[in-house]
Amino acid sequence: MPFNSGFIIAIIDTSIRNNITISVSHVFLNCGELSKKIYYVVNVTITEAKLFAIKCTINQSCQFANTNKIIIIMDTIHVVKKIFDLLVHLYQL
């Protein structure tokens, strides 16, 4: 799949502490960061917070011209474990 100007990659990380949910989203286009947003939400479940973060990130990504596809990555640590071979990078656990 060639990466062209119509592909937007959005990376979202969400965490809850003391009933405050913090969601950080990074939006990339052509390997350059377009924007970074931080959302704070109070008294919601983790599922509601993730859905809220996805909705806000899609709205944020659709504002850029010539958007054909939006790729959203939610669990960054899980993705990194899948991308990197842990036998090569033994100390990156």
Residue, then its C-alpha position, 0 to 999 in steps of 0.5 A: m500500500p503506497f503512502n500518498s497525500g490522501f492517507i492520514i495516520a492518527i495515533i491515540d492514547t487514552s488513560i484514566r486516573n482519578n476519574i479524569t480521562i486524558s486522551v492525546s491524539h497525533v495526526f500525521l500526513n506524509c510523515g509530518e505531524l499536522s496536529k496534536k490535541i489533548y482532551y480531558v473528560v471527567n466521569v466516563t468509562i474507558t470505552e466512552a473515552k476511546l469512542f470520544a477520542i476516535k470521534c474527535t480525531i476523525n473530525q480533526s482529520c477530515q478538516f485537511a484537504n484531499t483526505n482519502k483514508i484515515i488510519i487510526i492506531m489506538d493501543t500504541i504499546h501493542v502496535v510497537k510490540k507487533i512492529f519491532d522484533l523483541l529478539v533484536h531489541l532485547y532491552q526495549l521491553 
